[in-house]
Amino acid sequence: MKKVYFRSLVAVVMIISFISFHSIKIAATEKASDDLQISKEISDDDFIDYLNKPVQGDLQSFPKMDKLPGESTHNKAIINKDAIDKSIRYDNLNPNNIKSRDTNDNIVIYGDTITGYLTTGGDYALYPASLYTGQYLQVRLTQPDNANIDYDMYLLDEDFYIIKSSEYYTFMSGTVGTVPESIGYIADSDETVYVYILAATGYSSTDSFTLEYTIGENNYDSGEPDENPQELTQLAFTNSQATASRTICSPIDNDWYSFTVLDAPEYSKMRFSITSSSNVNGCSFEIYENIASSGYALHRRAAGTSGEMALEPDTYYLRVISSNTLTDFDVTDIPTYSLKVLPVAVVDTIEILNYTSQNYVTYNEGSHHRVEHDPLLGADKVGVRCRAKYSEPSGLTHPSPNVQIICTVENPEWTNLNRPDLAITQSYNTTDADGICIIFVYMHYGVGGEHYDGPVSRHYYDYMKLNLRDLDENAELNDRFYYLVRSVG
């Protein structure tokens, strides 16, 4: 059969005849030069995303650092409880400054921010807190922005024995300072405890520290306290992903996790995402590597709410934090976050397993899958089931889980009419544990620029291009299919 390319007048007639129930309005005129001019409006209720692209995310990454030489930069001090002068106190952390509460007083958060100085070596600051049974004390210490100063924080009981500690080594990398020291404690009786800040190394009469604290009632979940890596939860990968769902119980809450990146093709990159159930209280994550051979000297590798990055084989620490402050955290909307950590496999091959509708025909260009225009739908779509995989040097192949595959569809008829906005549509999906995903791509209305004379009717169609590739463009596949616009006869 002879292939025929229709002139612009044919395209105009067909376009004017097409009106979807999504109110796609088309006006067309034919110029003397036979160039087609088309203006297109999509009403507000048109939900089709014709260029559905993968979200790149806001992940900010930082370079890897070498391990610190030796055991540590200094030895952590052992507190001599008999040397603490109990009469020398600073501000009492009693709950008298309500920061947020719900309407029925079921959830209450007290808190404040304090600044202070440690002016000699071994100097300390002591802050008592009187707690009732079940109250949750959280304290966060931000050290001076000085690489020669290392302050540690402890929680002491009434006899000055250590209950908990936070002893990060000072480590600064560029504009990123040392991780804040943090401690969480749930009172199991009515008691008085003491927050003890010690100048382990260095001191300053001009560079202040900042102490933030909250005392919460009925605001925390069963996973608390986990304010520093000593109390972390290890993420386990099941079906090529690890997930966690918890609440952010205060603006200074820290939830700590660890995960391990293996030296394997399945760990080519890591993908991270976190979402909050609240429109008021947000959250984000930070990723650290420990560069100390003992203790914790945490170097930040990434921060944000979503994104991908390559990480060397090692164990990493992930910290979930609130994006709010003491002044704008709302306890009436305690956020539940959803955290996902996924290893992304390497990929070198993409293959089409099948199209979602088993409709294959033979036209002028051979046998291909065919999508038929449905006038009852607002937009036609093509669905393709594909698989991503990688090969070992031996030739053995494996599936590539968690790979984002982008499917781009082009209608050459619109390209020839200088309308790339109508020619290109796109969507994507992520492969499962077997390296498989199904992608649906919506298409703009067809032109019907070619035809095939069958035994009963004449078929007007467009010969479409389809491209599959992974996000990093390590592998791609091209295919063709028919888009049947109408039949006459």
C-alpha positions in Angstrom: 0.0 0.0 0.0 1.1 3.5 -0.8 2.0 5.8 2.1 0.4 9.2 1.8 1.2 12.4 3.7 -1.8 14.6 4.1 -1.6 18.3 3.6 -2.4 20.8 6.3 -6.0 21.2 5.2 -6.7 17.5 6.2 -5.1 18.1 9.6 -7.2 21.2 10.1 -10.5 19.4 9.4 -9.6 16.5 11.8 -8.5 18.8 14.6 -11.6 21.0 14.4 -13.7 17.8 14.7 -12.0 16.7 17.9 -13.4 18.0 21.1 -12.7 16.1 24.4 -14.9 16.2 27.5 -12.0 17.9 29.2 -12.8 21.0 27.2 -9.7 21.0 25.0 -10.5 23.9 22.6 -8.8 24.1 19.2 -8.9 26.9 16.7 -7.2 26.3 13.4 -6.7 28.3 10.3 -4.9 27.5 7.1 -2.5 30.1 5.7 -1.8 30.5 2.0 1.7 28.9 2.6 0.0 25.8 3.9 1.6 26.2 7.3 -0.7 25.2 10.0 -1.5 27.6 12.9 -3.1 26.1 15.9 -4.0 27.7 19.3 -4.8 25.3 22.1 -6.4 26.1 25.5 -6.8 23.6 28.3 -9.5 24.3 30.9 -8.8 24.4 34.6 -10.3 21.0 35.1 -8.0 19.3 32.7 -5.9 17.0 34.9 -3.6 15.5 32.3 0.1 16.1 32.9 1.6 15.6 29.4 5.2 16.2 30.6 5.3 14.2 33.8 9.0 14.3 34.7 10.9 12.7 37.6 11.3 15.1 40.5 15.0 15.8 41.0 14.6 16.8 44.6 16.3 19.3 46.8 19.1 17.1 48.1 22.3 19.0 48.9 25.4 16.8 48.9 28.8 17.2 50.4 32.1 15.3 49.6 33.4 12.4 51.5 36.1 13.0 54.2 38.9 10.7 55.2 38.9 9.1 58.6 40.5 11.1 61.4 44.0 9.8 62.3 44.4 8.0 65.7 41.7 7.1 68.1 40.2 10.6 68.5 41.1 14.3 68.6 41.0 14.3 72.4 39.8 12.1 75.3 36.4 12.7 76.6 36.3 13.9 80.2 35.1 11.8 83.1 32.7 13.9 85.3 33.9 14.3 88.9 30.5 14.6 90.5 32.0 15.6 93.8 33.6 18.6 92.1 30.2 20.0 90.9 29.0 22.9 93.1 25.3 22.3 93.4 24.8 25.9 94.6 26.1 27.3 91.3 23.1 27.0 89.0 21.9 28.7 85.9 18.3 29.1 84.7 15.9 26.5 86.0 14.3 24.6 83.2 11.0 24.3 85.0 7.9 24.2 82.7 6.7 27.7 83.1 7.0 29.0 79.6 4.3 27.4 77.5 5.2 27.4 73.8 2.3 25.4 72.3 -0.8 23.5 73.6 -3.9 22.1 72.1 -7.4 23.3 72.9 -8.0 20.6 75.6 -4.6 20.8 77.2 -4.0 17.1 76.2 -0.7 18.0 74.5 1.5 20.8 76.0 5.0 21.8 75.1 7.0 24.1 77.3 10.4 25.4 76.2 12.8 28.2 75.8 16.3 29.2 74.4 19.2 30.1 76.6 22.7 31.4 75.8 25.7 31.2 77.9 29.5 31.1 78.1 32.2 28.7 79.4 35.2 31.0 80.2 37.9 28.6 81.5 39.1 25.1 80.8 36.9 22.5 82.5 34.2 25.1 83.1 30.6 24.0 83.2 27.0 25.2 83.3 24.3 23.5 85.3 20.6 23.7 84.5 18.1 21.9 86.9 14.7 20.7 85.5 11.9 19.5 87.8 9.9 16.9 85.9 6.6 15.1 86.6 6.1 11.5 85.8 5.8 11.0 82.0 7.1 14.4 81.0 9.6 14.3 78.1 12.6 16.6 78.4 14.6 17.3 75.2 17.6 19.5 75.2 19.8 20.6 72.3 23.2 22.3 72.6 24.6 24.3 69.7 28.3 24.9 70.2 30.3 28.0 69.3 31.3 28.2 65.7 34.9 27.5 66.6 36.9 24.5 65.6 39.1 24.8 68.8 36.1 24.4 71.1 34.4 21.2 72.1 31.5 21.3 74.6 29.7 18.1 75.7 26.4 17.7 77.3 25.2 15.3 80.0 22.0 14.7 82.0 22.6 14.0 85.7 20.3 12.7 88.4 19.8 14.3 91.8 23.1 12.8 93.0 24.9 13.9 89.9 25.4 10.5 88.4 25.3 10.4 84.6 21.9 9.4 83.2 22.7 10.2 79.6 25.4 11.8 77.5 26.0 13.5 74.2 29.7 13.7 73.3 30.3 14.5 69.6 33.8 15.5 68.6 34.0 19.0 67.2 34.2 18.6 63.4 33.6 21.5 61.0 33.6 21.1 57.2 33.3 24.4 55.3 30.1 26.1 56.3 28.7 23.0 58.1 29.3 23.1 61.8 29.3 20.3 64.4 26.1 18.4 64.9 24.3 19.8 67.9 24.5 17.8 71.1 21.1 16.4 72.0 19.6 14.4 74.8 16.0 13.1 75.5 14.7 11.8 78.8 11.3 10.6 79.9 10.8 11.0 83.6 9.6 7.7 85.2 8.8 9.5 88.5 8.5 13.0 89.9 12.2 14.1 89.9 14.7 16.8 89.4 17.5 16.2 86.8 20.3 18.5 85.7 21.6 19.4 82.3 25.3 19.7 82.6 27.4 21.4 79.8 31.1 20.9 80.1 34.0 22.6 78.3 35.8 19.4 77.3 38.3 21.3 75.1 38.7 25.0 74.8 36.6 27.8 76.1 35.6 31.4 75.2 34.3 34.5 76.9 33.1 35.9 73.6 31.7 32.9 71.7 28.4 31.8 73.3 26.7 28.4 73.3 22.9 28.1 72.7 20.8 25.7 74.7 17.3 24.9 73.5 14.9 22.8 75.6 11.4 21.5 75.5 9.3 19.7 78.2 6.4 17.9 76.6 3.3 16.2 77.9 1.6 13.5 75.8 3.5 14.6 72.7 5.8 11.7 72.0 5.6 8.3 70.4 6.9 4.9 71.6 10.2 5.4 69.7 11.4 8.1 72.0 13.9 8.9 73.2 16.3 8.6 70.2 18.0 12.0 70.3 21.5 10.9 69.3 23.2 7.9 67.5 23.6 6.0 70.8 19.8 5.3 70.6 19.4 5.0 66.8 17.2 2.5 64.9 18.9 0.5 62.2 17.0 0.6 58.9 16.6 -2.9 57.3 16.1 -3.2 53.5 13.1 -5.4 52.6 12.1 -5.8 48.9 14.8 -3.3 48.0 13.7 -0.5 50.3 13.7 0.6 53.9 10.9 2.7 55.4 10.1 4.4 58.7 7.1 6.3 60.0 7.3 8.3 63.2 6.1 11.6 64.7 8.1 14.8 65.2 7.1 15.6 68.8 8.8 18.9 69.2 10.7 21.5 67.2 14.0 20.2 68.6 13.2 16.5 68.1 15.9 14.3 66.6 15.1 10.8 65.3 18.3 8.9 64.4 18.7 6.0 62.0 21.5 4.1 60.4 21.8 2.2 57.1 24.5 0.3 55.3 25.6 0.8 51.7 27.0 -2.5 50.3 29.7 -2.8 47.7 27.3 -4.3 45.2 25.7 -3.2 41.8 22.4 -2.9 43.6 23.8 0.1 45.5 24.9 2.2 42.6 23.1 5.2 44.2 20.8 5.8 47.2 17.4 7.5 46.9 15.9 9.3 49.9 12.6 11.0 50.5 10.6 12.3 53.5 7.1 13.8 53.7 5.2 15.3 56.6 1.5 14.7 57.2 1.2 18.3 58.5 0.8 21.5 56.4 2.2 23.5 59.3 5.0 21.4 60.8 7.5 20.2 58.3 10.6 18.0 58.5 13.8 17.1 56.6 16.7 14.7 57.0 20.5 14.9 57.2 22.9 12.1 56.3 26.3 11.7 58.1 29.3 9.5 58.0 31.4 8.9 61.1 35.0 9.8 60.5 36.2 8.9 64.0 37.6 5.4 64.8 36.0 5.7 68.2 33.2 8.0 69.4 31.4 10.2 67.0 32.9 12.8 64.6 30.0 13.2 62.2 30.6 14.7 58.8 27.5 15.7 56.9 27.1 14.1 53.4 23.6 15.3 52.5 20.6 17.3 53.6 17.1 17.9 52.2 13.7 16.2 51.7 14.3 14.1 48.6 16.9 13.2 46.0 19.6 10.7 44.9 23.3 10.4 45.4 26.1 7.9 45.2 27.6 6.8 48.5 30.7 4.7 49.1 30.2 1.4 50.9 29.9 2.1 54.6 27.5 2.6 57.4 25.8 6.0 57.5 23.7 7.9 60.0 20.4 9.6 59.1 18.9 12.3 61.3 15.3 13.4 61.0 14.6 16.9 62.3 11.8 19.5 62.4 11.8 22.4 60.0 10.0 24.5 62.7 11.2 26.5 65.6 10.0 27.0 69.2 8.0 30.0 68.1 6.0 28.4 65.2 5.6 24.7 66.1 2.0 23.8 66.5 1.1 20.9 68.8 -2.4 20.7 67.4 -1.0 19.2 64.3 1.8 16.9 65.4 3.3 15.7 62.1 3.8 12.1 61.2 6.6 11.7 58.7 7.2 9.0 56.1 10.8 8.2 55.4 12.0 6.1 52.5 15.6 4.9 51.8 16.1 2.9 48.6 19.2 1.5 47.0 19.2 2.2 43.2 20.8 -0.5 41.1 23.1 0.0 38.1 21.4 -0.5 34.8 22.8 -1.2 31.3 19.8 -2.6 29.5 16.1 -1.7 29.1 13.7 -4.0 27.4 10.0 -3.9 26.5 8.1 -6.9 27.8 4.8 -5.9 26.3 2.4 -3.1 25.7 -0.5 -3.0 28.1 -3.1 -3.7 25.4 -2.3 -6.6 23.1 -3.3 -4.8 19.9 -0.8 -5.4 17.1 -1.4 -4.7 13.4 0.5 -4.5 10.2 0.4 -1.2 8.3 2.8 0.3 5.8 5.7 0.4 8.2 5.3 -3.3 9.4 3.9 -4.9 12.4 3.6 -2.7 15.5 1.5 -2.1 18.6 -1.5 0.1 17.9 -3.2 2.7 20.2 -6.7 3.6 19.0 -8.3 7.0 19.6 -11.3 6.8 22.0 -13.6 9.8 21.6 -15.0 9.2 25.0 -11.7 9.8 26.7 -10.2 13.2 27.3 -6.8 12.1 26.1 -5.4 8.8 24.7 -2.5 7.1 26.3 0.0 4.4 25.6 1.1 1.9 28.2 4.3 0.0 28.2 5.6 -2.7 30.6 9.4 -2.7 30.6 12.3 -4.2 32.6 15.7 -2.7 33.5 18.6 -5.0 34.1 22.4 -5.2 34.3 24.9 -7.8 33.2 28.0 -9.2 35.0 31.2 -9.6 33.0 30.4 -13.3 32.8 27.1 -12.4 31.0 24.8 -13.3 33.9 22.0 -10.7 34.1 20.2 -9.4 37.1 17.2 -7.1 37.6 17.8 -3.4 38.4 15.4 -2.4 41.3 14.4 1.2 42.1 15.6 2.7 38.8 13.5 5.6 37.4 12.6 4.9 33.8 11.5 7.8 31.6 9.2 7.2 28.7 9.1 9.9 26.0 6.6 9.7 23.1 6.9 11.8 20.0 4.4 12.3 17.2 6.4 13.2 14.1 3.4 14.7 12.4 3.3 17.5 15.0 7.1 17.8 14.7 6.8 18.3 11.0 4.2 21.0 11.6 6.6 22.9 13.9 4.5 22.1 17.0 6.9 20.5 19.5 4.6 21.4 22.3 2.0 19.0 20.9 4.6 16.5 19.6 6.4 15.5 22.8 4.8 13.9 25.9 6.5 12.1 28.7 6.0 10.2 32.0 8.0 7.9 34.2 7.9 5.2 36.8 10.2 3.3 39.2 11.2 -0.3 38.8 10.2 -2.9 41.4 12.4 -5.5 43.1 12.3 -7.5 39.8 13.4 -4.5 37.7 9.9 -4.1 36.2 7.6 -1.1 35.9 4.6 0.0 33.8 4.6 3.5 32.4 1.5 5.3 30.9 2.1 8.3 28.7 -0.8 10.6 27.7 -0.7 11.9 24.1 -2.0 15.0 22.5 -4.7 14.4 19.8 -3.4 12.8 16.7 -3.1 14.3 13.2 -3.8 11.2 11.1 -1.1 12.2 8.6 -0.8 8.7 7.1 -3.2 6.1 6.0 -3.5 2.4 5.2 -6.2 0.9 3.0 -7.5 -2.3 4.6 -10.0 -4.7 3.1 -13.0 -2.9 4.7 -11.9 0.7 5.6 -9.2 3.2 5.4 -7.2 3.8 8.6 -5.8 7.3 9.3 -2.9 7.1 11.8 0.4 8.6 13.0 3.6 6.6 13.2 4.7 7.3 16.7 8.2 7.2 18.3 8.7 5.8 21.8 12.0 6.2 23.9 12.8 4.5 27.2 15.8 5.6 29.2 16.9 5.6 32.8 17.4 8.9 34.7 21.2 8.8 34.3 21.0 7.8 30.6 23.0 4.7 31.1 20.6 2.7 29.0 17.9 3.4 26.4 15.6 1.7 24.0 13.7 3.1 21.0 10.5 1.6 19.5 7.6 2.6 17.2 3.9 2.2 17.4 0.8 3.2 15.5 -1.7 5.8 16.8 -5.0 5.2 15.0 -6.9 8.5 14.8 -10.0 7.3 12.8 -11.3 4.8 10.3 -13.4 5.6 7.2 -15.3 3.1 5.2 
